[in-house]
């Protein structure tokens, strides 16, 4: 194996490593985005529920005071 063949083989391996790195990075980045979005939606639902419960409680308290007057 001469120097030219060794250099070409190194270029092929470098190209393959680059393609694999891009694919792995893309998969990990996409997975992170999906996890982030699902977590964000979960927290948003929880906050909506707490807000709704707080509003219902405040409404009950307000009308309870109206009945006492």
C-alpha positions as CSV (number, residue, x, y, z in Angstrom):
1,X,0.0,0.0,0.0
2,X,1.6,3.2,-1.1
3,X,1.2,6.7,0.3
4,X,-1.5,7.8,-2.2
5,X,-3.7,4.8,-1.3
6,X,-3.3,5.4,2.4
7,X,-4.2,9.1,2.0
8,X,-7.4,8.2,0.0
9,X,-8.4,5.6,2.6
10,X,-8.0,8.3,5.3
11,X,-10.2,10.7,3.3
12,X,-12.9,8.0,3.0
13,X,-12.8,7.3,6.7
14,X,-12.9,11.0,7.5
15,X,-15.9,11.4,5.2
16,X,-17.7,8.4,6.8
17,X,-16.9,9.8,10.3
18,X,-18.3,13.2,9.3
19,X,-21.5,11.7,7.9
20,X,-22.0,9.6,11.1
21,X,-21.3,12.6,13.3
22,X,-23.9,14.7,11.5
23,X,-26.5,11.9,11.7
24,X,-25.9,11.4,15.4
25,X,-26.0,15.1,16.1
26,X,-29.2,15.5,14.2
27,X,-30.9,12.6,16.0
28,X,-29.8,13.8,19.4
29,X,-30.8,17.4,18.7
30,X,-34.3,16.3,17.4
31,X,-34.8,14.1,20.4
32,X,-33.9,16.9,22.7
33,X,-36.4,19.2,21.0
34,X,-39.2,16.6,21.2
35,X,-38.4,16.0,24.9
36,X,-38.4,19.8,25.6
37,X,-41.7,20.4,23.8
38,X,-43.4,17.5,25.6
39,X,-42.1,18.7,28.9
40,X,-43.2,22.3,28.2
41,X,-46.7,21.1,27.2
42,X,-46.9,19.1,30.4
43,X,-46.0,22.0,32.6
44,X,-48.3,24.3,30.6
45,X,-51.2,21.9,31.3
46,X,-50.3,21.8,35.0
47,X,-50.2,25.6,35.2
48,X,-53.5,25.9,33.4
49,X,-55.1,23.5,35.9
50,X,-53.7,25.4,38.9
51,X,-54.9,28.7,37.4
52,X,-58.3,27.3,36.7
53,X,-58.6,25.9,40.2
54,X,-57.5,29.2,41.7
55,X,-60.1,31.1,39.6
56,X,-62.8,28.7,40.7
57,X,-61.8,29.1,44.3
58,X,-61.8,32.9,44.1
59,X,-65.2,32.8,42.3
60,X,-66.6,30.7,45.1
61,X,-65.1,33.0,47.8
62,X,-66.5,36.0,46.1
63,X,-70.0,34.6,45.8
64,X,-69.9,33.3,49.3
65,X,-69.2,36.8,50.6
66,X,-72.2,38.1,48.5
67,X,-74.5,35.6,50.1
68,X,-73.4,36.6,53.6
69,X,-74.3,40.3,53.0
